[in-house]
Amino acid sequence: MKDTTAVVTGAAGGIGAAVAHALAARGATLALLDRDAERLDATAARLRQAGHRATAYPLDVTSSTEVDTVIDAVETQLGPVERLVNAAGVLRTGTVTAFTDEDWQTTFAVNTTGVFHVSRAVVRKMTPRRRGALVTIASNAATAARMDMAAYAASKAAASMFTKCLGLESAAHGIRCNIVAPGSTDTPMLTSLWADEDAARTASVEGVPHAFRVGIPLARVASPQNVADAVLFLLSDEAAHITMHHLTVDGGAALGA
């Protein structure tokens, strides 16, 4: 990946930041996208301080106009985009009967429509060059039902199938599209659900029977780096004959679903 340009959404923290650091270590020039401008600038600054090439592009992935403008700028300023990671996401929880219209719409606007906007903009650039690879960060909730997570699970399932369909359409142009589906990962998204960190971490590992949730057979919560390693593989030349694949990284929590 040396001297190639990679776009990472949701790069201000969590899995997105871990992916950015992993790509930088492989020599990629990074375009970092996120709506949290302050944290995004901090991520870019840390990468530059470590000697890597990273530029922050604050934007809202729910705006197709902003996305198209930023991708044009990336190509002009940094070069042709050859890798994309869709890591931007939000989590709104609650029962279906109590869920608000705004929570539902925001969840899909970021987790599904945002993936569409960015993927469309980047694949339009990749197509005439007949090369490129992208990975969408989904969730094991896309294939295993979860209490209080209907909107999140549905949005990730939609993003997963969108990515597979895009992979089918783009295969003739040499573009590969894959999915990485994490389970419980030590990020702010997960820890925001924990009222008591020790008890909640134990529940994640051991399971919650009354919520119909099994534990994690490997007996630990994933690190963002665990997920980034899977992403890096699917973006790499080692995965040159893999497309439309759904790789679950959850320590066995979804029992292979």
Contacts in CASP RR format, 6 or more apart in sequence:
PFRMAT RR
TARGET T0000
AUTHOR 0000-0000-0000
METHOD contacts of the structure
MODEL  1
MKDTTAVVTGAAGGIGAAVAHALAARGATLALLDRDAERLDATAARLRQA
GHRATAYPLDVTSSTEVDTVIDAVETQLGPVERLVNAAGVLRTGTVTAFT
DEDWQTTFAVNTTGVFHVSRAVVRKMTPRRRGALVTIASNAATAARMDMA
AYAASKAAASMFTKCLGLESAAHGIRCNIVAPGSTDTPMLTSLWADEDAA
RTASVEGVPHAFRVGIPLARVASPQNVADAVLFLLSDEAAHITMHHLTVD
GGAALGA
1 23 0 8 1.000
1 26 0 8 1.000
1 27 0 8 1.000
1 28 0 8 1.000
1 83 0 8 1.000
1 235 0 8 1.000
1 236 0 8 1.000
2 26 0 8 1.000
2 27 0 8 1.000
2 28 0 8 1.000
3 27 0 8 1.000
3 28 0 8 1.000
3 29 0 8 1.000
4 27 0 8 1.000
4 28 0 8 1.000
4 29 0 8 1.000
4 82 0 8 1.000
4 83 0 8 1.000
5 28 0 8 1.000
5 29 0 8 1.000
5 30 0 8 1.000
5 31 0 8 1.000
5 74 0 8 1.000
5 75 0 8 1.000
5 78 0 8 1.000
5 79 0 8 1.000
5 80 0 8 1.000
5 81 0 8 1.000
5 82 0 8 1.000
5 83 0 8 1.000
6 23 0 8 1.000
6 28 0 8 1.000
6 29 0 8 1.000
6 30 0 8 1.000
6 31 0 8 1.000
6 81 0 8 1.000
6 82 0 8 1.000
6 83 0 8 1.000
6 84 0 8 1.000
6 85 0 8 1.000
6 235 0 8 1.000
7 30 0 8 1.000
7 31 0 8 1.000
7 33 0 8 1.000
7 71 0 8 1.000
7 74 0 8 1.000
7 81 0 8 1.000
7 83 0 8 1.000
7 84 0 8 1.000
7 85 0 8 1.000
7 118 0 8 1.000
7 122 0 8 1.000
8 16 0 8 1.000
8 19 0 8 1.000
8 20 0 8 1.000
8 23 0 8 1.000
8 30 0 8 1.000
8 31 0 8 1.000
8 32 0 8 1.000
8 33 0 8 1.000
8 84 0 8 1.000
8 85 0 8 1.000
8 87 0 8 1.000
9 16 0 8 1.000
9 33 0 8 1.000
9 34 0 8 1.000
9 61 0 8 1.000
9 85 0 8 1.000
9 86 0 8 1.000
9 87 0 8 1.000
9 88 0 8 1.000
9 114 0 8 1.000
9 118 0 8 1.000
10 16 0 8 1.000
10 17 0 8 1.000
10 32 0 8 1.000
10 33 0 8 1.000
10 34 0 8 1.000
10 87 0 8 1.000
10 88 0 8 1.000
10 89 0 8 1.000
11 17 0 8 1.000
11 19 0 8 1.000
11 20 0 8 1.000
11 30 0 8 1.000
11 32 0 8 1.000
11 33 0 8 1.000
11 34 0 8 1.000
11 40 0 8 1.000
11 43 0 8 1.000
11 56 0 8 1.000
11 87 0 8 1.000
12 32 0 8 1.000
12 34 0 8 1.000
12 36 0 8 1.000
12 39 0 8 1.000
12 40 0 8 1.000
12 42 0 8 1.000
12 43 0 8 1.000
13 34 0 8 1.000
13 39 0 8 1.000
13 43 0 8 1.000
13 187 0 8 1.000
13 188 0 8 1.000
14 187 0 8 1.000
14 188 0 8 1.000
14 189 0 8 1.000
14 224 0 8 1.000
15 87 0 8 1.000
15 137 0 8 1.000
15 182 0 8 1.000
15 185 0 8 1.000
15 187 0 8 1.000
15 224 0 8 1.000
15 227 0 8 1.000
15 228 0 8 1.000
16 85 0 8 1.000
16 87 0 8 1.000
16 137 0 8 1.000
16 224 0 8 1.000
16 228 0 8 1.000
17 43 0 8 1.000
17 224 0 8 1.000
18 223 0 8 1.000
18 224 0 8 1.000
18 225 0 8 1.000
18 227 0 8 1.000
18 228 0 8 1.000
19 85 0 8 1.000
19 87 0 8 1.000
19 227 0 8 1.000
19 228 0 8 1.000
19 231 0 8 1.000
19 232 0 8 1.000
20 30 0 8 1.000
20 32 0 8 1.000
20 43 0 8 1.000
20 47 0 8 1.000
20 54 0 8 1.000
21 47 0 8 1.000
21 228 0 8 1.000
22 225 0 8 1.000
22 228 0 8 1.000
22 229 0 8 1.000
22 231 0 8 1.000
22 232 0 8 1.000
23 30 0 8 1.000
23 83 0 8 1.000
23 85 0 8 1.000
23 232 0 8 1.000
23 235 0 8 1.000
24 30 0 8 1.000
24 47 0 8 1.000
24 50 0 8 1.000
24 52 0 8 1.000
24 53 0 8 1.000
24 54 0 8 1.000
25 52 0 8 1.000
26 232 0 8 1.000
26 236 0 8 1.000
27 52 0 8 1.000
27 53 0 8 1.000
28 53 0 8 1.000
28 83 0 8 1.000
29 53 0 8 1.000
29 54 0 8 1.000
29 78 0 8 1.000
29 79 0 8 1.000
30 44 0 8 1.000
30 47 0 8 1.000
30 52 0 8 1.000
30 53 0 8 1.000
30 54 0 8 1.000
30 55 0 8 1.000
31 55 0 8 1.000
31 57 0 8 1.000
31 70 0 8 1.000
31 74 0 8 1.000
31 78 0 8 1.000
31 81 0 8 1.000
32 40 0 8 1.000
32 43 0 8 1.000
32 44 0 8 1.000
32 47 0 8 1.000
32 54 0 8 1.000
32 55 0 8 1.000
32 56 0 8 1.000
32 57 0 8 1.000
33 40 0 8 1.000
33 57 0 8 1.000
33 58 0 8 1.000
33 59 0 8 1.000
33 61 0 8 1.000
33 70 0 8 1.000
33 88 0 8 1.000
33 118 0 8 1.000
34 40 0 8 1.000
34 43 0 8 1.000
34 56 0 8 1.000
34 58 0 8 1.000
34 59 0 8 1.000
34 88 0 8 1.000
35 58 0 8 1.000
35 59 0 8 1.000
35 60 0 8 1.000
35 61 0 8 1.000
35 88 0 8 1.000
36 58 0 8 1.000
37 56 0 8 1.000
37 58 0 8 1.000
40 56 0 8 1.000
40 57 0 8 1.000
40 58 0 8 1.000
41 56 0 8 1.000
43 54 0 8 1.000
43 56 0 8 1.000
44 54 0 8 1.000
44 55 0 8 1.000
44 56 0 8 1.000
47 53 0 8 1.000
47 54 0 8 1.000
48 54 0 8 1.000
53 78 0 8 1.000
55 74 0 8 1.000
55 77 0 8 1.000
55 78 0 8 1.000
57 70 0 8 1.000
57 73 0 8 1.000
57 74 0 8 1.000
59 66 0 8 1.000
59 67 0 8 1.000
59 70 0 8 1.000
60 66 0 8 1.000
61 67 0 8 1.000
61 88 0 8 1.000
61 110 0 8 1.000
61 113 0 8 1.000
61 114 0 8 1.000
61 115 0 8 1.000
61 117 0 8 1.000
61 118 0 8 1.000
62 109 0 8 1.000
62 110 0 8 1.000
62 113 0 8 1.000
62 114 0 8 1.000
62 117 0 8 1.000
63 117 0 8 1.000
64 117 0 8 1.000
64 120 0 8 1.000
64 121 0 8 1.000
67 114 0 8 1.000
67 117 0 8 1.000
67 118 0 8 1.000
67 121 0 8 1.000
68 117 0 8 1.000
68 121 0 8 1.000
71 81 0 8 1.000
71 118 0 8 1.000
71 121 0 8 1.000
71 122 0 8 1.000
71 125 0 8 1.000
74 81 0 8 1.000
75 81 0 8 1.000
75 125 0 8 1.000
80 125 0 8 1.000
80 129 0 8 1.000
81 122 0 8 1.000
81 125 0 8 1.000
81 126 0 8 1.000
82 126 0 8 1.000
82 131 0 8 1.000
82 132 0 8 1.000
82 133 0 8 1.000
83 132 0 8 1.000
83 133 0 8 1.000
83 134 0 8 1.000
83 235 0 8 1.000
84 118 0 8 1.000
84 119 0 8 1.000
84 122 0 8 1.000
84 133 0 8 1.000
84 134 0 8 1.000
84 135 0 8 1.000
85 134 0 8 1.000
85 135 0 8 1.000
85 136 0 8 1.000
85 137 0 8 1.000
85 231 0 8 1.000
85 235 0 8 1.000
86 114 0 8 1.000
86 115 0 8 1.000
86 118 0 8 1.000
86 119 0 8 1.000
86 134 0 8 1.000
86 135 0 8 1.000
86 136 0 8 1.000
86 137 0 8 1.000
86 159 0 8 1.000
86 163 0 8 1.000
87 137 0 8 1.000
88 110 0 8 1.000
88 114 0 8 1.000
88 118 0 8 1.000
89 110 0 8 1.000
89 111 0 8 1.000
89 137 0 8 1.000
89 189 0 8 1.000
90 106 0 8 1.000
90 107 0 8 1.000
90 110 0 8 1.000
90 111 0 8 1.000
91 107 0 8 1.000
91 149 0 8 1.000
91 152 0 8 1.000
91 189 0 8 1.000
91 192 0 8 1.000
91 193 0 8 1.000
92 99 0 8 1.000
92 103 0 8 1.000
92 104 0 8 1.000
92 106 0 8 1.000
92 107 0 8 1.000
92 151 0 8 1.000
92 152 0 8 1.000
93 148 0 8 1.000
93 149 0 8 1.000
93 152 0 8 1.000
93 193 0 8 1.000
94 103 0 8 1.000
94 148 0 8 1.000
94 149 0 8 1.000
94 150 0 8 1.000
95 148 0 8 1.000
95 150 0 8 1.000
96 150 0 8 1.000
99 150 0 8 1.000
99 151 0 8 1.000
103 151 0 8 1.000
104 151 0 8 1.000
107 151 0 8 1.000
107 152 0 8 1.000
107 155 0 8 1.000
108 151 0 8 1.000
108 154 0 8 1.000
108 155 0 8 1.000
108 158 0 8 1.000
110 155 0 8 1.000
111 152 0 8 1.000
111 155 0 8 1.000
111 156 0 8 1.000
111 158 0 8 1.000
111 159 0 8 1.000
112 155 0 8 1.000
112 158 0 8 1.000
112 159 0 8 1.000
112 162 0 8 1.000
115 136 0 8 1.000
115 159 0 8 1.000
115 162 0 8 1.000
115 163 0 8 1.000
116 162 0 8 1.000
119 134 0 8 1.000
119 136 0 8 1.000
119 162 0 8 1.000
119 163 0 8 1.000
119 166 0 8 1.000
119 177 0 8 1.000
122 134 0 8 1.000
123 134 0 8 1.000
123 166 0 8 1.000
123 170 0 8 1.000
123 175 0 8 1.000
126 132 0 8 1.000
126 170 0 8 1.000
126 173 0 8 1.000
126 175 0 8 1.000
127 170 0 8 1.000
127 173 0 8 1.000
127 175 0 8 1.000
130 173 0 8 1.000
130 174 0 8 1.000
130 175 0 8 1.000
131 174 0 8 1.000
131 175 0 8 1.000
132 174 0 8 1.000
132 175 0 8 1.000
132 176 0 8 1.000
133 175 0 8 1.000
133 176 0 8 1.000
133 177 0 8 1.000
133 178 0 8 1.000
133 234 0 8 1.000
133 235 0 8 1.000
133 239 0 8 1.000
134 163 0 8 1.000
134 166 0 8 1.000
134 175 0 8 1.000
134 176 0 8 1.000
134 177 0 8 1.000
134 178 0 8 1.000
134 235 0 8 1.000
135 177 0 8 1.000
135 178 0 8 1.000
135 179 0 8 1.000
135 180 0 8 1.000
135 231 0 8 1.000
135 234 0 8 1.000
135 235 0 8 1.000
136 159 0 8 1.000
136 160 0 8 1.000
136 162 0 8 1.000
136 163 0 8 1.000
136 177 0 8 1.000
136 178 0 8 1.000
136 179 0 8 1.000
136 180 0 8 1.000
137 179 0 8 1.000
137 180 0 8 1.000
137 181 0 8 1.000
137 182 0 8 1.000
137 227 0 8 1.000
137 231 0 8 1.000
138 156 0 8 1.000
138 157 0 8 1.000
138 159 0 8 1.000
138 160 0 8 1.000
138 163 0 8 1.000
138 179 0 8 1.000
138 180 0 8 1.000
138 181 0 8 1.000
138 246 0 8 1.000
139 152 0 8 1.000
139 153 0 8 1.000
139 156 0 8 1.000
139 181 0 8 1.000
139 182 0 8 1.000
139 183 0 8 1.000
140 181 0 8 1.000
140 182 0 8 1.000
140 183 0 8 1.000
140 248 0 8 1.000
140 250 0 8 1.000
140 253 0 8 1.000
140 254 0 8 1.000
140 257 0 8 1.000
141 149 0 8 1.000
141 152 0 8 1.000
141 153 0 8 1.000
141 156 0 8 1.000
141 183 0 8 1.000
142 153 0 8 1.000
142 156 0 8 1.000
142 157 0 8 1.000
142 159 0 8 1.000
142 160 0 8 1.000
142 181 0 8 1.000
143 157 0 8 1.000
143 181 0 8 1.000
143 246 0 8 1.000
143 248 0 8 1.000
143 254 0 8 1.000
143 257 0 8 1.000
144 253 0 8 1.000
144 254 0 8 1.000
144 255 0 8 1.000
144 257 0 8 1.000
145 153 0 8 1.000
145 212 0 8 1.000
146 152 0 8 1.000
146 153 0 8 1.000
146 213 0 8 1.000
147 211 0 8 1.000
147 212 0 8 1.000
147 213 0 8 1.000
156 181 0 8 1.000
159 179 0 8 1.000
160 179 0 8 1.000
160 181 0 8 1.000
160 246 0 8 1.000
163 177 0 8 1.000
163 178 0 8 1.000
163 179 0 8 1.000
163 244 0 8 1.000
164 177 0 8 1.000
164 179 0 8 1.000
164 244 0 8 1.000
164 246 0 8 1.000
166 177 0 8 1.000
167 175 0 8 1.000
167 176 0 8 1.000
167 177 0 8 1.000
167 243 0 8 1.000
167 244 0 8 1.000
168 244 0 8 1.000
170 176 0 8 1.000
170 177 0 8 1.000
171 243 0 8 1.000
171 244 0 8 1.000
176 234 0 8 1.000
176 239 0 8 1.000
176 240 0 8 1.000
176 242 0 8 1.000
176 243 0 8 1.000
177 243 0 8 1.000
177 244 0 8 1.000
178 234 0 8 1.000
178 239 0 8 1.000
178 242 0 8 1.000
178 243 0 8 1.000
178 244 0 8 1.000
178 245 0 8 1.000
178 246 0 8 1.000
178 247 0 8 1.000
179 245 0 8 1.000
179 246 0 8 1.000
179 247 0 8 1.000
180 227 0 8 1.000
180 230 0 8 1.000
180 231 0 8 1.000
180 234 0 8 1.000
180 247 0 8 1.000
180 249 0 8 1.000
181 246 0 8 1.000
181 247 0 8 1.000
181 248 0 8 1.000
181 249 0 8 1.000
181 250 0 8 1.000
182 222 0 8 1.000
182 226 0 8 1.000
182 227 0 8 1.000
182 249 0 8 1.000
182 250 0 8 1.000
183 222 0 8 1.000
183 248 0 8 1.000
183 249 0 8 1.000
183 250 0 8 1.000
183 251 0 8 1.000
183 253 0 8 1.000
183 254 0 8 1.000
184 190 0 8 1.000
184 204 0 8 1.000
184 216 0 8 1.000
184 221 0 8 1.000
184 222 0 8 1.000
184 250 0 8 1.000
184 253 0 8 1.000
185 221 0 8 1.000
185 222 0 8 1.000
185 223 0 8 1.000
185 224 0 8 1.000
185 226 0 8 1.000
185 227 0 8 1.000
186 221 0 8 1.000
186 222 0 8 1.000
186 223 0 8 1.000
186 224 0 8 1.000
187 224 0 8 1.000
190 204 0 8 1.000
190 221 0 8 1.000
191 197 0 8 1.000
193 200 0 8 1.000
194 200 0 8 1.000
194 201 0 8 1.000
201 221 0 8 1.000
204 215 0 8 1.000
204 216 0 8 1.000
204 221 0 8 1.000
205 215 0 8 1.000
205 216 0 8 1.000
205 219 0 8 1.000
205 220 0 8 1.000
205 221 0 8 1.000
206 215 0 8 1.000
207 213 0 8 1.000
207 214 0 8 1.000
207 215 0 8 1.000
207 216 0 8 1.000
208 215 0 8 1.000
214 253 0 8 1.000
214 255 0 8 1.000
215 253 0 8 1.000
216 250 0 8 1.000
216 251 0 8 1.000
216 252 0 8 1.000
216 253 0 8 1.000
217 251 0 8 1.000
217 252 0 8 1.000
217 253 0 8 1.000
218 251 0 8 1.000
218 252 0 8 1.000
220 251 0 8 1.000
222 249 0 8 1.000
222 250 0 8 1.000
222 251 0 8 1.000
226 249 0 8 1.000
227 249 0 8 1.000
230 247 0 8 1.000
230 249 0 8 1.000
233 239 0 8 1.000
234 242 0 8 1.000
234 245 0 8 1.000
234 247 0 8 1.000
248 254 0 8 1.000
248 256 0 8 1.000
248 257 0 8 1.000
END
